[in-house]
Amino acid sequence: MLITHNFEQYIVRDIYNSGYRNLKILSSNVSPILVTKMLDEFYDLNLKIYVGMVSQDGISEFTHLAFQHLVKRYVNRLEVYYQITKPGQHSNVYYWESPLNLGLDQKKVFVGSATFTLNGFCHRNEILVEHDGDVEQIFDNLNIIDCTSANFSEEIIIHHNKESELIVLYEDEQLDIFSLTKEGELESNYESINIPLTIRGGETPPKSGINWGHNGRNGLRQPTRTGNEAYLPISKQVHRERPHFLPQRREKMLVLTDDGEMFVCKVAQEERKAIETCDNNSILGAYIRQRIGVASGTFIETRDLIRYGRDSVQLTKIHEGLYLLNFATNLTLANCEDHLWDIEDRGTDILQENENMQILIETVFVRVPDLNIDVYGGLICSWNENSKEYLIDSDLIIIKTLGTDDIVYDEGGSSLIVAVSNYCYSVGRESNMNYLESLGCEIIIEN
């Protein structure tokens, strides 16, 4: 039997549906994304994976960490091993062991060019053929190490190169998924939707969406919940305008994030109005909270999103069942001043006071790690004898060494970026406006 397409159907689904459950795979390269997809779709499938070319090519940090994560997630269903003897194994063997308890005593074996990757199974021209010979000796003769072994660093090379498993062939071009957000090509080449994390009026939802685990803005939650339960809301308009953008209800989808995380999600609820993580609907909420810098289980306020610099996510369809979630913030030194003014409860503390003058410093500040500084807004207030009170005299920018109370510069009446530019000049640091405008920053609210 010669197979040139629909490998998932012929190599996995058909055999699984006939009663087989234990599949050994030797492949030169293996995609953790494809492993996840198979284990989520076939609930009783047990996989033993042997990655054949690790000794020769090494393995990317992303793939190695993904395998370790998946082995823990699918305990008793997944084992992953690396071939550590050079020149490695470039063979691709799919070996279904006989399910004797079902009276099926015939082993199923397929060999050929298709690697167990997205490219091999879905996007390249490959061949697999059914084989009736004995392949157990191939697996027995491998020199392997478990991917969870404490000694893996002594046996294999972990590199930081672009992972070929995350570069898929799409419409005759090589697509590096994680570079899409940097190249700005999403809108022009791939179908995307924008998913707001707030509701009408700009507020975060009190007990739905990213705050699904809560009972309202009082921060209370149901006793059985963690506070991280969350889903991404999908509007009816999305389904009207793009009816085939998302899978059907309860169908699985693989979601990669712009910062290298990977989730198995499903479309949920009536009218397909939500996307949530499959294993546990707290996974997505925990990720969002970690990303924006609030404690696990915390009720997310609008100002938390403003401080982070983004109140929506972009979901891009790479191909059927594979999506990219972009939650990267574009907060820079040039635009963070706009976000500062949108933050509620901008409290102030007295930094200095005498009989003629009072200097106030806001509890909201901008951290600029590249310049090793924290930048505060402030006010100079002068004493007015007639009204017997301090009145605002001028704005003030106060710069401290990052993480300390050491004031290294202050300037009145200037915008934030101009004051920072003047600070750089004062300490002899070369900078230009384009460089300053590109600097990433973080808005922090002191408690």
TORKOL-4160 file (C-alpha; in steps of 0.2 Angstrom, whole numbers, padded with zeros to 4 digits, m for minus):
447
<pt num="1" X="0000" Y="0000" Z="0000"/>
<pt num="2" X="0008" Y="0016" Z="m0006"/>
<pt num="3" X="0002" Y="0032" Z="0004"/>
<pt num="4" X="0006" Y="0049" Z="m0003"/>
<pt num="5" X="m0007" Y="0060" Z="0006"/>
<pt num="6" X="m0019" Y="0061" Z="0021"/>
<pt num="7" X="m0006" Y="0053" Z="0032"/>
<pt num="8" X="m0015" Y="0057" Z="0048"/>
<pt num="9" X="m0030" Y="0047" Z="0041"/>
<pt num="10" X="m0021" Y="0032" Z="0034"/>
<pt num="11" X="m0007" Y="0030" Z="0047"/>
<pt num="12" X="m0016" Y="0035" Z="0063"/>
<pt num="13" X="m0035" Y="0037" Z="0062"/>
<pt num="14" X="m0039" Y="0022" Z="0052"/>
<pt num="15" X="m0028" Y="0010" Z="0063"/>
<pt num="16" X="m0033" Y="0018" Z="0079"/>
<pt num="17" X="m0052" Y="0016" Z="0075"/>
<pt num="18" X="m0049" Y="m0003" Z="0071"/>
<pt num="19" X="m0043" Y="m0005" Z="0089"/>
<pt num="20" X="m0024" Y="m0002" Z="0090"/>
<pt num="21" X="m0018" Y="0009" Z="0104"/>
<pt num="22" X="0001" Y="0008" Z="0105"/>
<pt num="23" X="0011" Y="0017" Z="0092"/>
<pt num="24" X="0030" Y="0018" Z="0092"/>
<pt num="25" X="0037" Y="0031" Z="0080"/>
<pt num="26" X="0055" Y="0033" Z="0075"/>
<pt num="27" X="0057" Y="0049" Z="0065"/>
<pt num="28" X="0072" Y="0060" Z="0060"/>
<pt num="29" X="0063" Y="0075" Z="0067"/>
<pt num="30" X="0047" Y="0076" Z="0077"/>
<pt num="31" X="0035" Y="0091" Z="0080"/>
<pt num="32" X="0029" Y="0093" Z="0098"/>
<pt num="33" X="0014" Y="0102" Z="0090"/>
<pt num="34" X="0009" Y="0087" Z="0080"/>
<pt num="35" X="0012" Y="0076" Z="0095"/>
<pt num="36" X="0000" Y="0087" Z="0105"/>
<pt num="37" X="m0013" Y="0086" Z="0091"/>
<pt num="38" X="m0013" Y="0067" Z="0091"/>
<pt num="39" X="m0014" Y="0064" Z="0109"/>
<pt num="40" X="m0028" Y="0077" Z="0111"/>
<pt num="41" X="m0038" Y="0070" Z="0097"/>
<pt num="42" X="m0036" Y="0051" Z="0101"/>
<pt num="43" X="m0039" Y="0050" Z="0119"/>
<pt num="44" X="m0033" Y="0032" Z="0121"/>
<pt num="45" X="m0017" Y="0033" Z="0110"/>
<pt num="46" X="m0001" Y="0029" Z="0118"/>
<pt num="47" X="0015" Y="0036" Z="0110"/>
<pt num="48" X="0033" Y="0031" Z="0111"/>
<pt num="49" X="0043" Y="0044" Z="0101"/>
<pt num="50" X="0061" Y="0042" Z="0096"/>
<pt num="51" X="0069" Y="0057" Z="0088"/>
<pt num="52" X="0083" Y="0050" Z="0077"/>
<pt num="53" X="0094" Y="0065" Z="0072"/>
<pt num="54" X="0097" Y="0073" Z="0088"/>
<pt num="55" X="0115" Y="0066" Z="0090"/>
<pt num="56" X="0119" Y="0074" Z="0073"/>
<pt num="57" X="0109" Y="0090" Z="0073"/>
<pt num="58" X="0106" Y="0094" Z="0091"/>
<pt num="59" X="0088" Y="0100" Z="0096"/>
<pt num="60" X="0081" Y="0117" Z="0099"/>
<pt num="61" X="0078" Y="0123" Z="0116"/>
<pt num="62" X="0059" Y="0126" Z="0111"/>
<pt num="63" X="0057" Y="0108" Z="0106"/>
<pt num="64" X="0066" Y="0101" Z="0120"/>
<pt num="65" X="0056" Y="0110" Z="0133"/>
<pt num="66" X="0040" Y="0107" Z="0124"/>
<pt num="67" X="0044" Y="0088" Z="0125"/>
<pt num="68" X="0047" Y="0089" Z="0143"/>
<pt num="69" X="0031" Y="0098" Z="0146"/>
<pt num="70" X="0021" Y="0086" Z="0136"/>
<pt num="71" X="0028" Y="0071" Z="0144"/>
<pt num="72" X="0022" Y="0078" Z="0161"/>
<pt num="73" X="0005" Y="0083" Z="0154"/>
<pt num="74" X="0002" Y="0066" Z="0146"/>
<pt num="75" X="0009" Y="0055" Z="0159"/>
<pt num="76" X="0008" Y="0037" Z="0155"/>
<pt num="77" X="0003" Y="0041" Z="0137"/>
<pt num="78" X="0019" Y="0048" Z="0130"/>
<pt num="79" X="0037" Y="0044" Z="0131"/>
<pt num="80" X="0050" Y="0054" Z="0121"/>
<pt num="81" X="0068" Y="0048" Z="0118"/>
<pt num="82" X="0083" Y="0055" Z="0109"/>
<pt num="83" X="0095" Y="0045" Z="0098"/>
<pt num="84" X="0112" Y="0050" Z="0105"/>
<pt num="85" X="0124" Y="0039" Z="0094"/>
<pt num="86" X="0131" Y="0048" Z="0078"/>
<pt num="87" X="0127" Y="0049" Z="0063"/>
<pt num="88" X="0109" Y="0047" Z="0070"/>
<pt num="89" X="0094" Y="0039" Z="0062"/>
<pt num="90" X="0086" Y="0047" Z="0047"/>
<pt num="91" X="0073" Y="0033" Z="0045"/>
<pt num="92" X="0055" Y="0036" Z="0048"/>
<pt num="93" X="0045" Y="0021" Z="0055"/>
<pt num="94" X="0028" Y="0020" Z="0062"/>
<pt num="95" X="0025" Y="0004" Z="0071"/>
<pt num="96" X="0008" Y="m0001" Z="0079"/>
<pt num="97" X="0010" Y="m0015" Z="0091"/>
<pt num="98" X="m0002" Y="m0029" Z="0091"/>
<pt num="99" X="m0017" Y="m0026" Z="0103"/>
<pt num="100" X="m0018" Y="m0044" Z="0108"/>
<pt num="101" X="m0032" Y="m0041" Z="0120"/>
<pt num="102" X="m0044" Y="m0037" Z="0106"/>
<pt num="103" X="m0039" Y="m0052" Z="0096"/>
<pt num="104" X="m0029" Y="m0042" Z="0084"/>
<pt num="105" X="m0012" Y="m0051" Z="0082"/>
<pt num="106" X="m0006" Y="m0042" Z="0067"/>
<pt num="107" X="0007" Y="m0028" Z="0069"/>
<pt num="108" X="0005" Y="m0013" Z="0057"/>
<pt num="109" X="0021" Y="m0005" Z="0051"/>
<pt num="110" X="0023" Y="0010" Z="0039"/>
<pt num="111" X="0040" Y="0016" Z="0033"/>
<pt num="112" X="0045" Y="0030" Z="0021"/>
<pt num="113" X="0050" Y="0048" Z="0019"/>
<pt num="114" X="0037" Y="0057" Z="0030"/>
<pt num="115" X="0044" Y="0064" Z="0046"/>
<pt num="116" X="0032" Y="0066" Z="0061"/>
<pt num="117" X="0031" Y="0085" Z="0059"/>
<pt num="118" X="0019" Y="0097" Z="0052"/>
<pt num="119" X="0028" Y="0099" Z="0036"/>
<pt num="120" X="0030" Y="0080" Z="0034"/>
<pt num="121" X="0012" Y="0075" Z="0038"/>
<pt num="122" X="0003" Y="0090" Z="0030"/>
<pt num="123" X="0013" Y="0101" Z="0018"/>
<pt num="124" X="0027" Y="0092" Z="0009"/>
<pt num="125" X="0026" Y="0078" Z="m0005"/>
<pt num="126" X="0031" Y="0063" Z="0005"/>
<pt num="127" X="0028" Y="0044" Z="0004"/>
<pt num="128" X="0025" Y="0030" Z="0016"/>
<pt num="129" X="0022" Y="0012" Z="0012"/>
<pt num="130" X="0015" Y="m0002" Z="0022"/>
<pt num="131" X="0029" Y="m0015" Z="0027"/>
<pt num="132" X="0026" Y="m0033" Z="0033"/>
<pt num="133" X="0044" Y="m0036" Z="0040"/>
<pt num="134" X="0050" Y="m0036" Z="0058"/>
<pt num="135" X="0056" Y="m0018" Z="0063"/>
<pt num="136" X="0057" Y="m0022" Z="0082"/>
<pt num="137" X="0076" Y="m0024" Z="0080"/>
<pt num="138" X="0077" Y="m0006" Z="0073"/>
<pt num="139" X="0070" Y="0001" Z="0090"/>
<pt num="140" X="0080" Y="m0012" Z="0100"/>
<pt num="141" X="0097" Y="m0006" Z="0092"/>
<pt num="142" X="0094" Y="0013" Z="0096"/>
<pt num="143" X="0106" Y="0021" Z="0108"/>
<pt num="144" X="0094" Y="0033" Z="0117"/>
<pt num="145" X="0091" Y="0045" Z="0132"/>
<pt num="146" X="0075" Y="0050" Z="0139"/>
<pt num="147" X="0070" Y="0068" Z="0136"/>
<pt num="148" X="0067" Y="0070" Z="0155"/>
<pt num="149" X="0084" Y="0063" Z="0160"/>
<pt num="150" X="0095" Y="0074" Z="0171"/>
<pt num="151" X="0110" Y="0070" Z="0161"/>
<pt num="152" X="0103" Y="0076" Z="0144"/>
<pt num="153" X="0115" Y="0091" Z="0143"/>
<pt num="154" X="0130" Y="0079" Z="0143"/>
<pt num="155" X="0123" Y="0069" Z="0129"/>
<pt num="156" X="0115" Y="0081" Z="0117"/>
<pt num="157" X="0117" Y="0099" Z="0110"/>
<pt num="158" X="0103" Y="0111" Z="0114"/>
<pt num="159" X="0104" Y="0126" Z="0102"/>
<pt num="160" X="0094" Y="0142" Z="0100"/>
<pt num="161" X="0092" Y="0141" Z="0081"/>
<pt num="162" X="0076" Y="0144" Z="0073"/>
<pt num="163" X="0066" Y="0128" Z="0075"/>
<pt num="164" X="0062" Y="0120" Z="0058"/>
<pt num="165" X="0046" Y="0112" Z="0066"/>
<pt num="166" X="0040" Y="0130" Z="0068"/>
<pt num="167" X="0043" Y="0134" Z="0050"/>
<pt num="168" X="0029" Y="0127" Z="0039"/>
<pt num="169" X="0026" Y="0127" Z="0021"/>
<pt num="170" X="0011" Y="0138" Z="0017"/>
<pt num="171" X="0005" Y="0141" Z="m0001"/>
<pt num="172" X="0022" Y="0137" Z="m0008"/>
<pt num="173" X="0032" Y="0148" Z="0004"/>
<pt num="174" X="0042" Y="0145" Z="0020"/>
<pt num="175" X="0033" Y="0153" Z="0035"/>
<pt num="176" X="0042" Y="0156" Z="0051"/>
<pt num="177" X="0028" Y="0158" Z="0063"/>
<pt num="178" X="0036" Y="0167" Z="0077"/>
<pt num="179" X="0043" Y="0180" Z="0065"/>
<pt num="180" X="0026" Y="0185" Z="0058"/>
<pt num="181" X="0023" Y="0198" Z="0072"/>
<pt num="182" X="0040" Y="0206" Z="0069"/>
<pt num="183" X="0038" Y="0207" Z="0050"/>
<pt num="184" X="0021" Y="0216" Z="0050"/>
<pt num="185" X="0015" Y="0204" Z="0037"/>
<pt num="186" X="0000" Y="0197" Z="0046"/>
<pt num="187" X="m0013" Y="0209" Z="0040"/>
<pt num="188" X="m0008" Y="0208" Z="0022"/>
<pt num="189" X="m0005" Y="0189" Z="0020"/>
<pt num="190" X="m0015" Y="0180" Z="0033"/>
<pt num="191" X="m0032" Y="0180" Z="0040"/>
<pt num="192" X="m0033" Y="0188" Z="0057"/>
<pt num="193" X="m0046" Y="0194" Z="0070"/>
<pt num="194" X="m0044" Y="0206" Z="0084"/>
<pt num="195" X="m0052" Y="0200" Z="0101"/>
<pt num="196" X="m0055" Y="0213" Z="0114"/>
<pt num="197" X="m0052" Y="0209" Z="0132"/>
<pt num="198" X="m0063" Y="0223" Z="0138"/>
<pt num="199" X="m0082" Y="0226" Z="0136"/>
<pt num="200" X="m0092" Y="0241" Z="0130"/>
<pt num="201" X="m0086" Y="0256" Z="0139"/>
<pt num="202" X="m0068" Y="0250" Z="0140"/>
<pt num="203" X="m0070" Y="0241" Z="0157"/>
<pt num="204" X="m0064" Y="0223" Z="0159"/>
<pt num="205" X="m0079" Y="0211" Z="0161"/>
<pt num="206" X="m0084" Y="0208" Z="0179"/>
<pt num="207" X="m0087" Y="0189" Z="0178"/>
<pt num="208" X="m0084" Y="0183" Z="0160"/>
<pt num="209" X="m0070" Y="0183" Z="0147"/>
<pt num="210" X="m0053" Y="0185" Z="0156"/>
<pt num="211" X="m0062" Y="0187" Z="0173"/>
<pt num="212" X="m0073" Y="0171" Z="0171"/>
<pt num="213" X="m0067" Y="0164" Z="0187"/>
<pt num="214" X="m0073" Y="0179" Z="0197"/>
<pt num="215" X="m0090" Y="0185" Z="0204"/>
<pt num="216" X="m0088" Y="0203" Z="0201"/>
<pt num="217" X="m0076" Y="0217" Z="0204"/>
<pt num="218" X="m0076" Y="0214" Z="0222"/>
<pt num="219" X="m0063" Y="0201" Z="0219"/>
<pt num="220" X="m0073" Y="0187" Z="0226"/>
<pt num="221" X="m0074" Y="0170" Z="0217"/>
<pt num="222" X="m0083" Y="0154" Z="0218"/>
<pt num="223" X="m0075" Y="0142" Z="0230"/>
<pt num="224" X="m0072" Y="0129" Z="0217"/>
<pt num="225" X="m0062" Y="0141" Z="0206"/>
<pt num="226" X="m0044" Y="0147" Z="0205"/>
<pt num="227" X="m0048" Y="0165" Z="0199"/>
<pt num="228" X="m0038" Y="0161" Z="0183"/>
<pt num="229" X="m0053" Y="0153" Z="0173"/>
<pt num="230" X="m0054" Y="0163" Z="0157"/>
<pt num="231" X="m0059" Y="0162" Z="0139"/>
<pt num="232" X="m0057" Y="0173" Z="0123"/>
<pt num="233" X="m0074" Y="0180" Z="0118"/>
<pt num="234" X="m0079" Y="0178" Z="0099"/>
<pt num="235" X="m0092" Y="0190" Z="0093"/>
<pt num="236" X="m0107" Y="0185" Z="0081"/>
<pt num="237" X="m0100" Y="0197" Z="0069"/>
<pt num="238" X="m0084" Y="0187" Z="0067"/>
<pt num="239" X="m0094" Y="0171" Z="0063"/>
<pt num="240" X="m0105" Y="0181" Z="0050"/>
<pt num="241" X="m0090" Y="0189" Z="0041"/>
<pt num="242" X="m0078" Y="0174" Z="0043"/>
<pt num="243" X="m0088" Y="0158" Z="0045"/>
<pt num="244" X="m0074" Y="0147" Z="0042"/>
<pt num="245" X="m0060" Y="0156" Z="0052"/>
<pt num="246" X="m0063" Y="0145" Z="0068"/>
<pt num="247" X="m0066" Y="0126" Z="0069"/>
<pt num="248" X="m0083" Y="0120" Z="0074"/>
<pt num="249" X="m0088" Y="0119" Z="0092"/>
<pt num="250" X="m0078" Y="0107" Z="0103"/>
<pt num="251" X="m0065" Y="0105" Z="0089"/>
<pt num="252" X="m0047" Y="0107" Z="0094"/>
<pt num="253" X="m0035" Y="0120" Z="0088"/>
<pt num="254" X="m0016" Y="0123" Z="0092"/>
<pt num="255" X="m0012" Y="0140" Z="0097"/>
<pt num="256" X="0006" Y="0147" Z="0097"/>
<pt num="257" X="0009" Y="0163" Z="0106"/>
<pt num="258" X="0021" Y="0177" Z="0100"/>
<pt num="259" X="0032" Y="0174" Z="0115"/>
<pt num="260" X="0034" Y="0155" Z="0112"/>
<pt num="261" X="0021" Y="0147" Z="0122"/>
<pt num="262" X="0009" Y="0133" Z="0115"/>
<pt num="263" X="m0009" Y="0129" Z="0120"/>
<pt num="264" X="m0021" Y="0116" Z="0114"/>
<pt num="265" X="m0038" Y="0126" Z="0114"/>
<pt num="266" X="m0056" Y="0122" Z="0108"/>
<pt num="267" X="m0070" Y="0132" Z="0102"/>
<pt num="268" X="m0083" Y="0132" Z="0116"/>
<pt num="269" X="m0101" Y="0138" Z="0122"/>
<pt num="270" X="m0117" Y="0140" Z="0112"/>
<pt num="271" X="m0115" Y="0149" Z="0095"/>
<pt num="272" X="m0096" Y="0146" Z="0096"/>
<pt num="273" X="m0093" Y="0162" Z="0106"/>
<pt num="274" X="m0078" Y="0157" Z="0116"/>
<pt num="275" X="m0060" Y="0150" Z="0114"/>
<pt num="276" X="m0053" Y="0141" Z="0130"/>
<pt num="277" X="m0039" Y="0130" Z="0134"/>
<pt num="278" X="m0043" Y="0111" Z="0134"/>
<pt num="279" X="m0034" Y="0103" Z="0148"/>
<pt num="280" X="m0040" Y="0116" Z="0161"/>
<pt num="281" X="m0049" Y="0132" Z="0157"/>
<pt num="282" X="m0037" Y="0141" Z="0170"/>
<pt num="283" X="m0022" Y="0139" Z="0159"/>
<pt num="284" X="m0026" Y="0154" Z="0147"/>
<pt num="285" X="m0031" Y="0165" Z="0162"/>
<pt num="286" X="m0015" Y="0161" Z="0171"/>
<pt num="287" X="m0005" Y="0165" Z="0155"/>
<pt num="288" X="m0013" Y="0182" Z="0153"/>
<pt num="289" X="m0010" Y="0187" Z="0171"/>
<pt num="290" X="0008" Y="0182" Z="0170"/>
<pt num="291" X="0010" Y="0191" Z="0154"/>
<pt num="292" X="0003" Y="0207" Z="0160"/>
<pt num="293" X="0012" Y="0206" Z="0177"/>
<pt num="294" X="m0003" Y="0203" Z="0190"/>
<pt num="295" X="m0004" Y="0190" Z="0203"/>
<pt num="296" X="m0011" Y="0173" Z="0199"/>
<pt num="297" X="m0030" Y="0172" Z="0202"/>
<pt num="298" X="m0031" Y="0191" Z="0203"/>
<pt num="299" X="m0046" Y="0201" Z="0196"/>
<pt num="300" X="m0040" Y="0210" Z="0180"/>
<pt num="301" X="m0044" Y="0228" Z="0180"/>
<pt num="302" X="m0044" Y="0240" Z="0165"/>
<pt num="303" X="m0029" Y="0249" Z="0172"/>
<pt num="304" X="m0019" Y="0233" Z="0172"/>
<pt num="305" X="m0021" Y="0231" Z="0153"/>
<pt num="306" X="m0017" Y="0250" Z="0151"/>
<pt num="307" X="m0002" Y="0248" Z="0161"/>
<pt num="308" X="0003" Y="0233" Z="0150"/>
<pt num="309" X="0000" Y="0243" Z="0135"/>
<pt num="310" X="m0013" Y="0232" Z="0126"/>
<pt num="311" X="m0032" Y="0228" Z="0129"/>
<pt num="312" X="m0034" Y="0215" Z="0115"/>
<pt num="313" X="m0026" Y="0200" Z="0107"/>
<pt num="314" X="m0024" Y="0196" Z="0088"/>
<pt num="315" X="m0028" Y="0179" Z="0082"/>
<pt num="316" X="m0021" Y="0174" Z="0065"/>
<pt num="317" X="m0025" Y="0158" Z="0056"/>
<pt num="318" X="m0009" Y="0150" Z="0049"/>
<pt num="319" X="m0018" Y="0135" Z="0042"/>
<pt num="320" X="m0032" Y="0124" Z="0047"/>
<pt num="321" X="m0031" Y="0120" Z="0065"/>
<pt num="322" X="m0015" Y="0131" Z="0068"/>
<pt num="323" X="m0016" Y="0148" Z="0075"/>
<pt num="324" X="m0004" Y="0162" Z="0081"/>
<pt num="325" X="m0010" Y="0173" Z="0096"/>
<pt num="326" X="m0001" Y="0189" Z="0097"/>
<pt num="327" X="m0002" Y="0198" Z="0113"/>
<pt num="328" X="0014" Y="0208" Z="0111"/>
<pt num="329" X="0014" Y="0226" Z="0118"/>
<pt num="330" X="0020" Y="0240" Z="0108"/>
<pt num="331" X="0023" Y="0251" Z="0123"/>
<pt num="332" X="0038" Y="0262" Z="0120"/>
<pt num="333" X="0045" Y="0277" Z="0128"/>
<pt num="334" X="0037" Y="0288" Z="0114"/>
<pt num="335" X="0019" Y="0282" Z="0117"/>
<pt num="336" X="0019" Y="0277" Z="0135"/>
<pt num="337" X="0014" Y="0295" Z="0141"/>
<pt num="338" X="m0003" Y="0292" Z="0132"/>
<pt num="339" X="m0006" Y="0277" Z="0143"/>
<pt num="340" X="m0001" Y="0285" Z="0159"/>
<pt num="341" X="m0015" Y="0298" Z="0157"/>
<pt num="342" X="m0028" Y="0284" Z="0155"/>
<pt num="343" X="m0023" Y="0275" Z="0172"/>
<pt num="344" X="m0036" Y="0278" Z="0185"/>
<pt num="345" X="m0031" Y="0282" Z="0204"/>
<pt num="346" X="m0015" Y="0290" Z="0200"/>
<pt num="347" X="m0010" Y="0294" Z="0218"/>
<pt num="348" X="0004" Y="0306" Z="0223"/>
<pt num="349" X="0016" Y="0306" Z="0237"/>
<pt num="350" X="0025" Y="0320" Z="0245"/>
<pt num="351" X="0043" Y="0319" Z="0240"/>
<pt num="352" X="0049" Y="0335" Z="0248"/>
<pt num="353" X="0041" Y="0349" Z="0257"/>
<pt num="354" X="0046" Y="0366" Z="0265"/>
<pt num="355" X="0037" Y="0382" Z="0270"/>
<pt num="356" X="0038" Y="0388" Z="0252"/>
<pt num="357" X="0037" Y="0373" Z="0241"/>
<pt num="358" X="0030" Y="0355" Z="0240"/>
<pt num="359" X="0036" Y="0342" Z="0227"/>
<pt num="360" X="0024" Y="0328" Z="0223"/>
<pt num="361" X="0028" Y="0312" Z="0215"/>
<pt num="362" X="0016" Y="0301" Z="0206"/>
<pt num="363" X="0014" Y="0283" Z="0212"/>
<pt num="364" X="0014" Y="0278" Z="0193"/>
<pt num="365" X="0031" Y="0277" Z="0185"/>
<pt num="366" X="0039" Y="0271" Z="0169"/>
<pt num="367" X="0053" Y="0259" Z="0170"/>
<pt num="368" X="0066" Y="0259" Z="0155"/>
<pt num="369" X="0077" Y="0244" Z="0158"/>
<pt num="370" X="0088" Y="0248" Z="0143"/>
<pt num="371" X="0093" Y="0265" Z="0151"/>
<pt num="372" X="0093" Y="0258" Z="0169"/>
<pt num="373" X="0081" Y="0271" Z="0175"/>
<pt num="374" X="0063" Y="0273" Z="0183"/>
<pt num="375" X="0055" Y="0289" Z="0177"/>
<pt num="376" X="0041" Y="0297" Z="0188"/>
<pt num="377" X="0029" Y="0311" Z="0184"/>
<pt num="378" X="0028" Y="0325" Z="0197"/>
<pt num="379" X="0022" Y="0342" Z="0202"/>
<pt num="380" X="0030" Y="0357" Z="0209"/>
<pt num="381" X="0017" Y="0366" Z="0221"/>
<pt num="382" X="0021" Y="0383" Z="0228"/>
<pt num="383" X="0013" Y="0390" Z="0244"/>
<pt num="384" X="0000" Y="0403" Z="0241"/>
<pt num="385" X="m0001" Y="0415" Z="0256"/>
<pt num="386" X="m0018" Y="0422" Z="0251"/>
<pt num="387" X="m0027" Y="0405" Z="0250"/>
<pt num="388" X="m0016" Y="0397" Z="0263"/>
<pt num="389" X="m0013" Y="0382" Z="0252"/>
<pt num="390" X="m0001" Y="0374" Z="0240"/>
<pt num="391" X="m0005" Y="0378" Z="0222"/>
<pt num="392" X="0002" Y="0369" Z="0206"/>
<pt num="393" X="0016" Y="0378" Z="0199"/>
<pt num="394" X="0023" Y="0367" Z="0185"/>
<pt num="395" X="0025" Y="0349" Z="0180"/>
<pt num="396" X="0040" Y="0339" Z="0185"/>
<pt num="397" X="0049" Y="0324" Z="0178"/>
<pt num="398" X="0060" Y="0314" Z="0191"/>
<pt num="399" X="0072" Y="0301" Z="0186"/>
<pt num="400" X="0079" Y="0288" Z="0198"/>
<pt num="401" X="0091" Y="0274" Z="0196"/>
<pt num="402" X="0081" Y="0258" Z="0192"/>
<pt num="403" X="0074" Y="0250" Z="0207"/>
<pt num="404" X="0081" Y="0263" Z="0219"/>
<pt num="405" X="0077" Y="0279" Z="0227"/>
<pt num="406" X="0092" Y="0288" Z="0220"/>
<pt num="407" X="0087" Y="0303" Z="0211"/>
<pt num="408" X="0099" Y="0306" Z="0196"/>
<pt num="409" X="0089" Y="0320" Z="0186"/>
<pt num="410" X="0074" Y="0331" Z="0187"/>
<pt num="411" X="0067" Y="0343" Z="0174"/>
<pt num="412" X="0051" Y="0354" Z="0174"/>
<pt num="413" X="0039" Y="0358" Z="0160"/>
<pt num="414" X="0045" Y="0345" Z="0148"/>
<pt num="415" X="0037" Y="0330" Z="0140"/>
<pt num="416" X="0043" Y="0313" Z="0147"/>
<pt num="417" X="0054" Y="0309" Z="0131"/>
<pt num="418" X="0062" Y="0326" Z="0130"/>
<pt num="419" X="0067" Y="0325" Z="0149"/>
<pt num="420" X="0074" Y="0307" Z="0146"/>
<pt num="421" X="0084" Y="0314" Z="0131"/>
<pt num="422" X="0091" Y="0328" Z="0141"/>
<pt num="423" X="0095" Y="0316" Z="0155"/>
<pt num="424" X="0105" Y="0305" Z="0143"/>
<pt num="425" X="0114" Y="0321" Z="0137"/>
<pt num="426" X="0118" Y="0326" Z="0155"/>
<pt num="427" X="0127" Y="0309" Z="0159"/>
<pt num="428" X="0136" Y="0309" Z="0142"/>
<pt num="429" X="0126" Y="0294" Z="0135"/>
<pt num="430" X="0124" Y="0295" Z="0116"/>
<pt num="431" X="0106" Y="0294" Z="0110"/>
<pt num="432" X="0095" Y="0301" Z="0097"/>
<pt num="433" X="0076" Y="0303" Z="0096"/>
<pt num="434" X="0073" Y="0288" Z="0085"/>
<pt num="435" X="0082" Y="0277" Z="0097"/>
<pt num="436" X="0072" Y="0284" Z="0112"/>
<pt num="437" X="0056" Y="0282" Z="0103"/>
<pt num="438" X="0060" Y="0263" Z="0100"/>
<pt num="439" X="0064" Y="0259" Z="0118"/>
<pt num="440" X="0052" Y="0247" Z="0126"/>
<pt num="441" X="0046" Y="0251" Z="0143"/>
<pt num="442" X="0034" Y="0246" Z="0157"/>
<pt num="443" X="0021" Y="0256" Z="0167"/>
<pt num="444" X="0021" Y="0252" Z="0185"/>
<pt num="445" X="0009" Y="0257" Z="0199"/>
<pt num="446" X="0017" Y="0257" Z="0216"/>
<pt num="447" X="0006" Y="0250" Z="0230"/>
